[in-house]
Structures are given as C-alpha cells and as structure tokens.
Amino acid sequence: MPEIQPLDHTVSATAKAIWTVCQRSYQLEAEILEVETFPPLQRGVDDICTAQTRFWGMMDHAVLLGIIELEDHSQDHYHINSLCVDPDFHRRGIGRKLVNHIVQILPDCLLTVSTGRKNVPACRLYQKTGFQWQQFWQTKSMIDMVTFGQHIFKEN
C-alpha cells in the first residue's frame, strides 16, 4: 500500500528519483501552460541535493509516485515549492494526499503555493484542499501565475 514518507534529498539516488518525477510532471505542465521554456525543467539533480527545503514522497514499495517540497519562509509561513506526481500515476489522489499530509503536520501557519493560471487541474486541487486565491502575477518568462494560501489552525 502506498505511503507518504520523508525523503532525504541530499542522497544522490533519492535526488535523482525526485528529479525524474519532477521532470515528467513539469513536462506535462509546460504543455498545459503552452510554454517552450519552463524554469522548473531547468532544475538539476545537484540543485535538488543542495536545496534548503524538505521533501516528502508517496512511495509504493520502492517506486516514487509523487513528491511535495516545502520551504520554510518563516516560523509561521511555509510555501509548497513543488508538488509533482508522475503522469503514470495521475488521477489516483496522490497530489491531494501529499497536500493533506503537509497540512496535518504543520503548526498554525500560512501555507502558500503558486502554479500556472492555465494549470486547471492544479488550481482545482488546491481549491479542493482548502486553499484560497491570493494573487495573480507573471514570471520573468511571462508565465501567468496564481498564488493560493491557506491558514492552518490546529485545535487544542
């Protein structure tokens, strides 16, 4: 049964597995956004190894199905840098489960995430998991983006 677990992205083999899932996922997102140059596709294995972020993965035995990458902006603000699911495993709830896992383990905080405005499946996922629209903006490479946010409050 697939399970979510922390990933040690400083280990080369793990970073390579993360990179592979992200490349496959981001190639599909670039097609959805109708862009030829997509900055996340420029990220290399070494960039993942040295990232000052945390990763979790949905694993099925030794197969990495999807990842979520979290950046600590501050003690009360976290940002999802990447949410990637291998296209062979789309439509199985993996992205939703990864987002829900992060929401469950974080303290009271603001959690944000950005995606391309044309990436309707991602926008729907974030809205279905409790995120609200915060702002529209455009990257240096002229990709229209949207940032979503969710305030997480833990009941005592």
C-alpha positions as a Markdown table, in Angstrom:
| # | Residue | x | y | z |
|---|---|---|---|---|
| 1 | Met | 0.0 | 0.0 | 0.0 |
| 2 | Pro | 1.4 | 3.4 | -0.9 |
| 3 | Glu | 2.6 | 5.6 | 2.0 |
| 4 | Ile | 4.0 | 9.0 | 2.5 |
| 5 | Gln | 7.4 | 9.3 | 4.0 |
| 6 | Pro | 10.1 | 12.0 | 4.4 |
| 7 | Leu | 12.8 | 11.9 | 1.6 |
| 8 | Asp | 16.5 | 12.6 | 2.2 |
| 9 | His | 17.1 | 14.7 | -0.9 |
| 10 | Thr | 20.8 | 15.0 | 0.0 |
| 11 | Val | 21.3 | 11.4 | -1.1 |
| 12 | Ser | 22.2 | 11.3 | -4.8 |
| 13 | Ala | 19.9 | 8.4 | -5.6 |
| 14 | Thr | 17.0 | 10.0 | -3.9 |
| 15 | Ala | 17.6 | 13.3 | -5.5 |
| 16 | Lys | 17.7 | 11.5 | -8.9 |
| 17 | Ala | 14.3 | 9.9 | -8.2 |
| 18 | Ile | 12.8 | 13.2 | -7.2 |
| 19 | Trp | 14.3 | 14.8 | -10.3 |
| 20 | Thr | 12.8 | 12.1 | -12.5 |
| 21 | Val | 9.3 | 12.5 | -11.1 |
| 22 | Cys | 9.5 | 16.3 | -11.4 |
| 23 | Gln | 10.8 | 16.3 | -15.0 |
| 24 | Arg | 8.0 | 14.0 | -16.1 |
| 25 | Ser | 5.4 | 16.1 | -14.2 |
| 26 | Tyr | 6.8 | 19.5 | -15.3 |
| 27 | Gln | 7.0 | 18.5 | -19.0 |
| 28 | Leu | 3.2 | 17.9 | -18.8 |
| 29 | Glu | 2.7 | 21.2 | -17.0 |
| 30 | Ala | 4.7 | 23.0 | -19.7 |
| 31 | Glu | 2.4 | 21.6 | -22.3 |
| 32 | Ile | -0.7 | 22.7 | -20.3 |
| 33 | Leu | 0.8 | 26.2 | -19.9 |
| 34 | Glu | 1.7 | 26.2 | -23.6 |
| 35 | Val | 5.3 | 27.3 | -22.9 |
| 36 | Glu | 8.5 | 26.2 | -24.5 |
| 37 | Thr | 10.8 | 27.3 | -21.7 |
| 38 | Phe | 9.7 | 26.3 | -18.3 |
| 39 | Pro | 12.1 | 27.2 | -15.4 |
| 40 | Pro | 11.3 | 24.2 | -13.2 |
| 41 | Leu | 12.6 | 21.9 | -16.0 |
| 42 | Gln | 16.0 | 23.6 | -15.7 |
| 43 | Arg | 16.5 | 22.3 | -12.2 |
| 44 | Gly | 19.1 | 19.6 | -11.9 |
| 45 | Val | 19.8 | 16.8 | -9.6 |
| 46 | Asp | 22.6 | 18.8 | -7.9 |
| 47 | Asp | 20.0 | 21.6 | -7.3 |
| 48 | Ile | 17.8 | 19.1 | -5.5 |
| 49 | Cys | 20.6 | 17.7 | -3.5 |
| 50 | Thr | 21.6 | 21.1 | -2.1 |
| 51 | Ala | 18.1 | 22.6 | -1.7 |
| 52 | Gln | 17.3 | 24.2 | 1.6 |
| 53 | Thr | 13.9 | 22.6 | 1.6 |
| 54 | Arg | 12.2 | 19.5 | 2.9 |
| 55 | Phe | 10.7 | 16.7 | 0.7 |
| 56 | Trp | 8.1 | 14.0 | 1.3 |
| 57 | Gly | 7.2 | 11.3 | -1.2 |
| 58 | Met | 4.4 | 8.9 | -1.9 |
| 59 | Met | 6.1 | 5.6 | -2.2 |
| 60 | Asp | 4.7 | 2.2 | -3.4 |
| 61 | His | 7.3 | -0.3 | -2.4 |
| 62 | Ala | 10.5 | 1.2 | -3.9 |
| 63 | Val | 8.6 | 3.3 | -6.6 |
| 64 | Leu | 8.3 | 7.1 | -6.1 |
| 65 | Leu | 4.9 | 8.1 | -7.3 |
| 66 | Gly | 4.9 | 11.8 | -6.3 |
| 67 | Ile | 6.6 | 14.4 | -4.2 |
| 68 | Ile | 5.9 | 17.5 | -2.3 |
| 69 | Glu | 8.6 | 20.1 | -1.4 |
| 70 | Leu | 8.2 | 22.5 | 1.4 |
| 71 | Glu | 10.1 | 25.7 | 2.1 |
| 72 | Asp | 10.1 | 27.4 | 5.5 |
| 73 | His | 9.7 | 31.1 | 4.8 |
| 74 | Ser | 9.4 | 31.9 | 8.5 |
| 75 | Gln | 8.1 | 30.3 | 11.7 |
| 76 | Asp | 4.5 | 31.0 | 10.6 |
| 77 | His | 4.7 | 30.9 | 6.8 |
| 78 | Tyr | 5.5 | 27.8 | 4.7 |
| 79 | His | 5.5 | 27.5 | 0.9 |
| 80 | Ile | 5.0 | 24.4 | -1.3 |
| 81 | Asn | 7.8 | 24.8 | -3.8 |
| 82 | Ser | 6.9 | 21.7 | -5.8 |
| 83 | Leu | 4.1 | 19.2 | -6.0 |
| 84 | Cys | 4.8 | 16.6 | -8.7 |
| 85 | Val | 3.1 | 13.4 | -9.5 |
| 86 | Asp | 4.5 | 11.0 | -12.1 |
| 87 | Pro | 2.0 | 11.2 | -15.0 |
| 88 | Asp | 1.7 | 7.4 | -15.0 |
| 89 | Phe | 0.0 | 7.8 | -11.6 |
| 90 | His | -2.3 | 10.8 | -12.2 |
| 91 | Arg | -5.9 | 10.7 | -11.1 |
| 92 | Arg | -5.3 | 8.5 | -8.1 |
| 93 | Gly | -5.4 | 11.1 | -5.3 |
| 94 | Ile | -1.7 | 11.2 | -4.8 |
| 95 | Gly | -1.4 | 15.0 | -5.0 |
| 96 | Arg | -4.3 | 15.5 | -2.7 |
| 97 | Lys | -2.8 | 13.1 | -0.2 |
| 98 | Leu | 0.5 | 14.8 | -0.3 |
| 99 | Val | -1.0 | 18.2 | 0.3 |
| 100 | Asn | -3.2 | 16.9 | 3.1 |
| 101 | His | -0.2 | 15.3 | 4.8 |
| 102 | Ile | 1.6 | 18.6 | 4.9 |
| 103 | Val | -1.4 | 20.4 | 6.2 |
| 104 | Gln | -1.7 | 17.8 | 9.0 |
| 105 | Ile | 2.0 | 18.0 | 10.1 |
| 106 | Leu | 2.4 | 21.8 | 10.0 |
| 107 | Pro | 1.8 | 24.0 | 13.1 |
| 108 | Asp | -0.5 | 27.0 | 13.0 |
| 109 | Cys | 0.7 | 28.9 | 9.9 |
| 110 | Leu | 0.1 | 30.3 | 6.5 |
| 111 | Leu | 0.7 | 27.8 | 3.8 |
| 112 | Thr | 1.1 | 29.1 | 0.2 |
| 113 | Val | 1.6 | 27.6 | -3.2 |
| 114 | Ser | 1.9 | 29.0 | -6.7 |
| 115 | Thr | 1.0 | 27.4 | -10.1 |
| 116 | Gly | 0.4 | 28.5 | -13.7 |
| 117 | Arg | -3.0 | 30.0 | -14.1 |
| 118 | Lys | -3.7 | 27.7 | -17.1 |
| 119 | Asn | -3.0 | 24.6 | -15.0 |
| 120 | Val | -6.6 | 24.0 | -14.2 |
| 121 | Pro | -6.1 | 20.5 | -12.6 |
| 122 | Ala | -3.6 | 22.0 | -10.1 |
| 123 | Cys | -5.8 | 25.0 | -9.4 |
| 124 | Arg | -8.8 | 22.7 | -8.7 |
| 125 | Leu | -6.6 | 20.5 | -6.4 |
| 126 | Tyr | -5.5 | 23.5 | -4.3 |
| 127 | Gln | -9.0 | 24.8 | -4.0 |
| 128 | Lys | -10.4 | 21.4 | -3.1 |
| 129 | Thr | -7.8 | 21.1 | -0.3 |
| 130 | Gly | -8.8 | 24.4 | 1.3 |
| 131 | Phe | -6.6 | 26.9 | -0.4 |
| 132 | Gln | -8.0 | 30.4 | -1.4 |
| 133 | Trp | -6.8 | 32.6 | -4.2 |
| 134 | Gln | -4.4 | 35.3 | -3.0 |
| 135 | Gln | -2.9 | 37.0 | -6.1 |
| 136 | Phe | -2.2 | 36.8 | -9.8 |
| 137 | Trp | 1.3 | 37.6 | -11.1 |
| 138 | Gln | 3.6 | 36.9 | -14.0 |
| 139 | Thr | 7.1 | 35.4 | -14.1 |
| 140 | Lys | 10.1 | 36.9 | -15.8 |
| 141 | Ser | 9.5 | 34.4 | -18.6 |
| 142 | Met | 5.9 | 35.8 | -19.0 |
| 143 | Ile | 4.1 | 32.8 | -17.5 |
| 144 | Asp | 0.8 | 33.9 | -15.8 |
| 145 | Met | 0.7 | 32.5 | -12.3 |
| 146 | Val | -1.7 | 32.3 | -9.4 |
| 147 | Thr | -0.7 | 32.1 | -5.7 |
| 148 | Phe | -3.1 | 30.3 | -3.3 |
| 149 | Gly | -2.9 | 30.4 | 0.5 |
| 150 | Gln | -4.4 | 28.5 | 3.4 |
| 151 | His | -4.3 | 29.5 | 7.1 |
| 152 | Ile | -3.8 | 26.3 | 9.2 |
| 153 | Phe | -5.2 | 26.4 | 12.7 |
| 154 | Lys | -4.7 | 23.4 | 15.0 |
| 155 | Glu | -7.4 | 22.7 | 17.5 |
| 156 | Asn | -6.1 | 22.1 | 21.0 |
